[in-house]
């Protein structure tokens, strides 16, 4: 005669703990993903608008074009 195997039901406290851990992991992954996306978006927007991304200062810088230098007009 075979003995019946006990069912593998988890206690309610264990289920709540597992759900909490999964939820915490999802929230932290979402926050990390949002921060990464926001940084990428700032850099992409900067370079897309003719700026240069300064990684050290974490800001966008724009350089003004130098004025064109023309030769003096030889006619009086």
Secondary structure, DSSP 8 states (H G I E B T S, - for coil): -----------HHHHHHHHHHHHHHHHHHHHHHHHHHHHHHHHHHHHHTT-EEETTTTEEE---------------
